[in-house]
Amino acid sequence: MSLPFEVLADPTRRRILGLLLGRPRLVGEVARELEMSQPRVSKHLRVLREAGLVTVRPEAQRRWYELRPEPLADLDAWLAPYRRLWTERLDALERHLETMPDAPEEQPRRPTEEP
């Protein structure tokens, strides 16, 4: 489980996954969107592919990169208990705040006169 977290710790890789969320893309498209060199994007795509987060489909001289949703579903399942924990805590905070009396409205302040 640690490999996907290590891979996704990089903000550029997360941005690449965001681009691939919509549709498969060529490395050149990703490079243009991110305003990065193609070799640099290719290195990130290789890391994502080795982690199983994307697949590559060669087509003639082009390589299409596509998001693999299964590993992300595994990550989502792993994160679910933590999401529930925070939801419960925020719900408890909301209930507590609802029991508190409303703050009195502030009276508008008058400008002070200088001597």
Residue pairs with C-beta under 8 A, 6 or more apart in sequence:
1 74
1 75
1 78
3 51
4 51
4 52
4 53
4 71
4 74
4 75
5 75
7 13
7 47
7 48
7 51
7 53
8 14
8 17
8 53
8 75
10 44
10 47
12 34
12 36
12 44
13 44
13 47
13 48
15 34
16 30
16 34
16 41
16 44
16 45
16 48
16 54
17 48
17 53
17 54
17 67
17 72
19 25
19 29
19 30
19 33
19 34
20 30
20 54
20 65
20 66
20 67
21 67
24 57
24 64
24 65
24 66
24 67
25 64
25 65
26 62
26 63
26 64
26 65
27 38
27 41
27 42
27 45
27 63
27 65
28 38
30 41
30 45
30 65
31 37
31 38
31 40
31 41
34 41
45 54
45 56
45 65
48 54
48 65
49 55
49 56
49 65
51 71
52 68
52 71
53 67
53 68
53 71
53 72
54 65
54 66
54 67
54 68
55 65
55 66
55 68
56 63
56 64
56 65
56 66
57 63
57 64
57 66
58 64
